[in-house]
Structure formats: C-alpha cells, structure tokens
Amino acid sequence: MDLRFPQAEPTLSEVQALDVVLAPSTVAEGWQRQHGGAHRARELRHLLLPSLHALQARVGWISPGGLGELCRRLDVPPAEAYGVATFYAMFITEQRPTRVVHVCADLVCHTRGAGALLDAVEAEFGAPDQACDQAGVGTAFWKPSPCLGLCERAPAALIVEAGDPAHEAVISMATVADISVAVRQGTHAVAAEAPPEAAVPQTVSPFGAGTTPELVLLARVGKVDPLSLDDFRAHGGYLALRAAVAMGPTAVIREVTDSQLVGRGGAAFPAGRKWQAVAGQPARPHYLVCNADESEPGTFKDRVILEGDPYSVIEAMTIAGYATGCELGFVYIRGEYPRALSHLQIAIDAARHRGFLGPDVMGLGFAFDIQVVRGAGAYICGEETAIFASIEGYRGEPRSKPPYPVEVGLFGKPTLVNNVETLVNVLPIMLRGGPAFAAIGTTGSSGTKLFCVSGSVKTAGVYEVPFGATLRELLDMAGGVPAGRSLRAVLLGGAAGSFVRADEIDVALTFEGVRAAGTTLGSGVVLALDDSVDLPTFLRRIAAFFRDESCGQCVPCRVGTVRQEEALVRLTVGSRQAHDIQLLRDVGEVMRDASICGFGQSAWNAIESAIDRLGALT
Amino acid sequence: MNTRQETSVAAPRRAVMVQIDGDEVKVPEGSTILDACTAHGTAVPTLCYGETIDPVNACRLCVVEVENNRVLVPSCSRKVEPGMVVKTDTARTRHSRKMVLELLGSSVDLSTAPRVGEWMQQYGADPTRYGVGATVAQPVKIDNELYVRDYAKCILCYKCVDACGTEWQNTFAIAVSGRGFDVRISTEFDVELPESACVYCGNCIAVCPTGALMFTTEYDMRSAGTWDESVQQQTDTVCPYCGVGCNLTLHTQDNTIVKVTSPFDRSLTSGNLCIKGRFGFQHVQSRGDTVR
C-alpha cells in the first residue's frame, strides 16, 4: 500500500501518547516498506484501537495531526482510521474540552430520576456536547450516556479527564450538586467509590435472616483482596486449574458438557458444545475471547466479578485456554468500566509476573496469556463477531454467520467466545465435577445465576440464586417494591428482553420457565417498574437506545430503529393511532427477520411485549 | 482480494443439489443461493450486491427463506449446502423486501436508482407512510471537475469503499464513518477529495447502484434536463492510452461522449479503469473549432 497521509502535524503530546502504545520499532513508513511492508502493517492493525485510546486519553480528542501520525506509524489508511474512530462514542473527532462528564440517561437511571437530573444539568451547564461556557467552565463539557453499568446506585455518571495521566471516576447516586462539582473541579473532587462488594447485598450479613442461598460464583467477592494473588490462592484460587490439568483437556470438556452449562451472555448456547467445537478445529492458533463488554442496559454482574474477584476470570480463562488449545486469550472490556479495567489489568500483570500466565503456566507444561482490549463506547461490540472486528482494529460491525466463530473467528482463526459469567462457572464445575454442578438448579437450567436487580426495589444489586427461584422470590430478596408503591411490570433481559406483568411474577427464572412464559432471561436483567413509571417515555428510551447503538450496517436495523423511535414519539406525544401500531409491527418484523445480527433481531422485542402484554400505547 | 479470479482457475468443483421454490437445482459447490436462483431462472432483487465485489449483504433486499433457519438469509452471500431448501417468494420474504424498499425509500433519494421503482410496485412498498421522518438529505458534494458525490442518494451498500480499497483500487480514499443512521461514506475528517487520497479512477462510480456517485457530465445534464438515456448509444472500444488494452464502453448522446464505463465481465478490468480511461475523453470531442 502506498498510502497518502494528512499534512497536519501531531503535537508533542500526541507523539508521546502513541510512543507508550507503539513500541519504538513501530515506526517509519520507510522502514516498514523495506521490511515486510503491508504484511507487517496488517500485523499492527490491532493496535489501532489502543492507539486511539491513547490519543483520546492524552489530549481529549482525535485530532487530524494525531490521527495522521497514528496512520503513518501503523500504515493504516487515514479514511479507515477515521471511520473506526467515529464508530465509537468515547472517541471524539472534534476538539472539545479535556474534561467530560457522561451522565447516564438509560433505563435504570431513568427509573431513578435521571430525567430530572439531566434537565437540571442542562439548565446549569447548557446543551450537551459543548463547552460549559454558560457556567464559566470552559474546560469541561457533559453528555448524556447509555447505561454505565452502575445500576445498583443509579443515577450514575462517569467523569473522564484527559491528560498525562488521564483520570476517570464514577459518581454514584448522583445529584445535581455532585455533577456540578465534577464538572467544575474534576475527578479529584469526586467522592471515593463504594467497594465492589457493595453491589452484592448477599455479602452483607445478616442477609435475609438465614435464608441466603450459598454463593458460588460470588463467594469470594468481598472476602478476598481483589488485587492480591496470594489472597486469591488462600481462598481456593487456582485449585480448579490444578484439577483441570490433572484430568486433561478432553476430560475438562467432558465435565463442562456434563455440567449442562449454557452461555450466560444472553444466547444460552451449550458451553460444552462450543468448547468441543473449538478444541476439534485443526486450524491453529486457536483464540479465546472473554466477552466483558456487558452493555445491555441494566446489566452489571460482570463488572462486580471483574472488580471483586478478577483472578477468578483469569483462572477460568486459563482453564478454557488449556482445554480448547488456545495460547492467547483476550478480555474485551467495555470502556465505561474504569475500576474493572484497572483491577483486571493489575491481576493479569501479577499473574504473569508470578508465572500463572505465560509460556509455562504454573510449571504445568502449557502456555497461556491474556491481553486486555478496552472498548470505547459501542454496545454492538458485545456481539460475538463484532467483538472480533473491534479487537482487530476495525469498525465493530457484526458479520453474517455462518461461518461461526468456532471455525472462523478472531483473526480468521477458530475462536472460543464466552461471557465473563459463563467462564467463572467453570471453576465450580472443575472442583465439584460436571454432574454435581448439573444437580444444582433445575433439569433444564443447571447451576446458579447472577441476576441484576434494579429499578423500583429496596435493595438493588447482583443476586446469585440457583436456577428455579421465581421472579417473586428474587424481588422479595431485594426487599420488594418500596412502601407506598405497587409493582407495574418487570423488564427481564434488558432492552433486548421483554416485559412481564405484575401478575406474572411467579414465573420460574429458568431458561425453560421463561421460554414457556414467552419471555427471556437475556443477560440477567431484572428491572422492576412501579406504578409511577411513565411507560411510554420508558419505551421511547428503549427505542432511543437501539437507534443510538445500531452499527448502521444493514437497512432493517439502521433505518428501522429510527422509524421505530419516530413512531413511538408520535404515539406518546400525539394521538395514538392504529396506523402507527401497525407500522411498529411491520418495522419490528423486518428487523427481527432480516437484520444481520441479534441486535436488530431483538430491537423490537421489548416494545412488542409492552404493547401485547402490558397494553401500553393503546 | 477478488475470489472470482481465483476460482476461475481452480479445479472443477463438485455439484451441489439444492431446492429452489420446490425445484431441484444443481450448482457448483461454493455457489451462493443467488447463483442458484439465477441458474434456476428465479429473479431475486439486489441492491448492495455487485458482480465484481465480495458481497457485504448489507441491504437485505435479497433475503430468502431457508428451511431450518430461524431468520431469513441473504441469498447474495450465503453459500449453498447440499439439500438446502430455499423459498424465494413467501409472505416473509415479500414483507422483508417491501420493508427494506420502504425504509430506504423513506430516507434516501432513490430517483436515479435503476429498477427500484419497479420493485416498489411489485412489493407494494409505500415509503410515504412514515410521514416526516429523518432522511439522509444533504447538499451534493462538488469538489472536483470529474464526478460528484450526492450522499442523499447513498444506501450505504459499501461497494464504493470496497472498490476503492482492498477489492480493487487499494487507494483507500473513502471509508465508512459514523454509526447507525449517521453512517456516511467519508474521507478522513470529511476533507474534500482533492485533499484526500483519491486518484479519480472512478471505480466507485462504476459500482454505485443508486447514482449517488455520478460523472459531472451526467450530473450537469440531469440538472439541465437534457440527460436522455433512451437516445444514448453505447460503443465498446479499447482504451488508447497505454498498452494494457482495457475495454471501454463509451456512452454517447448527440454524438458526444457523456460517460465511460467498462464491462464487468472482462477478465482484464472487471469493470475497473484508471483516470485516463474513465475521464480522459474530452480530447476526442475537440472538433477542430478550437484547434486549427
């Protein structure tokens, strides 16, 4: 490739920022052309996303000079790099103040007063996406954000300050005063964050007067120092890996198959079948991807694991890599999780330093290592093929299947993609054995499940219960609807899930139970809505979420999500016409039937269920 | 890179039997469902499909029902499998095609897209029923003398990007930018073409299915109301500029060259040209009234 690069020069800060990500040898077009040219350049493409992060973090935007320098060093066409940068909400391609406050405007925060909060912030600081000059704070701006995954302490905000180093902090149970302080004074003025275990009410004793189910996946959260490898080992860490290596890869996969574990990311695909399929692929290398891009509105379970017990994810990935023949695993973690990212990175560095990752894991005779890739604000990158494109340095656009990831995945190689929660289930499976694990829960749904309970309940948080508990029992664990309110509906599975009515909450929270009831568990979202909810406005927020997060690749989803939102606006602010309900159904059907990926295919689920089950909009 | 050239020299392929609308059809292994439909004589509408470009299956107009598939599948990219049972004309496929046409028609100017009007009628699409909704309307980009970019007519089929990039030209002047409904075909920071890497080969124009990319000559004549394809002639010839010998198709109206294309089915060019073959025709029209 003989590429043409922009004339704009990078600043010293931008060059220094890139130097941190790109090794000194990663330079000079001349050098590359002499030593492998485009072939070598392709090997560097996966550094595009980290490089964009470096520029954004240092100077607060992706400038023409910075992008040009990045493109010269990676030999990436500037138009393509610009296309990648503009795909991600956290990258800004127009100069902005270096301090940005993302105020969550999504579903859970909406039920917790985010609407009024956003109005107040706008009143004080002016319109989003521009310097807060109105309030005399030219160094900052604010913008509404999709779900930040801090739903147990909604409403929430995230503040990011570019610089050397950049600073990030989250604001929980945010008030206008909190946001105001953050905008005016920056991250250092933000109150310290509650510890990870604060999101897990079951770790607080006494809980539920002796009726607490045994914690399996969250057993260590709040009990171990999440940053200490020694403490992890003192609490049973790495016993599962030893058990796995003792039995060998084939037996590990057999145990996972026997456990009847299915994926916890939303699709509920049998994990053992996926592992077997990857292990059996002759093409090498195999890759492992841990999907930590949990961005479904109302989902925060993976965050709690990554923050509270990061070594468990590393151990589980090591077992998965060992069993399926992967020597390299990637954790793709959403960009809005600063603490989870930091805990995980510290844990990986420590594990590698101590020989728990690397060319000979624990001296057990196999190699495995982990790289962390940080997302940059794109829900769609949690889709299992979009996640590959994003890691590879391309726009996070899903592709058609087949071929499936187990055959053609990351970098075109056989790839095992599992959600964080799915992976940590492997630890009890190794320690107890597959059949014993399968005995937990029901015949159709084995093990325990993490539910993200939020909205109108007394104690929001992540709850771990064996499959079989009913929705009513789960809501009761969370203290039920606050006094003086009555339950209107529950959104199960998030924006891509569906509603159940208050009289349907005796549904068992199992895969077979929700299927029979015509709903879904999705990613484990349980969002309670009480009688004060403005349902049409809530539905518009769901529609706005799908419009904002569509990758834009296929027509049904790109245009359909826009038309869906427009019809909902007409139905909520104007006269409620049968015409628009029919239009929603027509648009919903083409999105479900003809979109490329699960995002478009599920973009109408919740709204359809609100119309058909809750009688909304009629 | 282009796979068609590779397969044309590969060993003979095995035949695969598939069922299209109840009829058994035999096609070579590796064919797409669309290939099988074409072999069967079944018309399937396509927009983002291009015979010289790897399918990106983005428009979803060509969707068909395949037995044991939960959702519809894009016929342009899905490879046939032995025993596959395909239905091209069902309530579901008709609904999806109608909706794709409606959604595009309600947001994009399809006035110069060939065949779309005919399909709209065939599937009963009514783009007006969405009322006043968001569209991609925007000013025409006229930043050079050779071609215009009217992205109000762009359906985002990705073909121009692929032609400019790895599939043919390897120039990478344009890419897909933005996300969702705000996706646009763009240079870096949307700079004008003369500041970009564009080499004016016009291979993007050749693959554009809607007329969003258009010769300046055609654009000006359409604006003046003088463009009339019914009186145009097409003449195949060989490009005189260098020794490669690319085929040119000269489109003439009133004895004046108004557009140059190259046949897609010629192995030498597969429809691609360089700036000279594509745009270097003005000298032919210097009729001696300026040069004596």
Interface residues (C-beta under 8 A of the other chain):
Chain A: M1 L3 R4 P6 P64 L67 P77 P78 A79 E80 A81 Y82 G83 T86 F87 Y88 A89 T93 A378 R395 S400 P402 R547 D548 E549 S550 C551 G552 Q553 C554 V555 P556 R558 V559 G560 T561 V562 R563 E566 R570 H579 L583 D586 V587 E589 V590 R592 D593 A594 S595 I596 Q601
Chain B: V56 N57 A58 C59 R60 L61 V63 V71 L72 V73 P74 S77 R78 R92 H95 S96 M99 V100 L103 L104 S106 S107 R129 Y130 G131 G133 A134 I155 L156 G165 N170 F172 A173 I174 A175 V176 S177 G178 R179 G180 F181 D182 V183 S186 T187 E188 F189 V191 E195 S196 A197
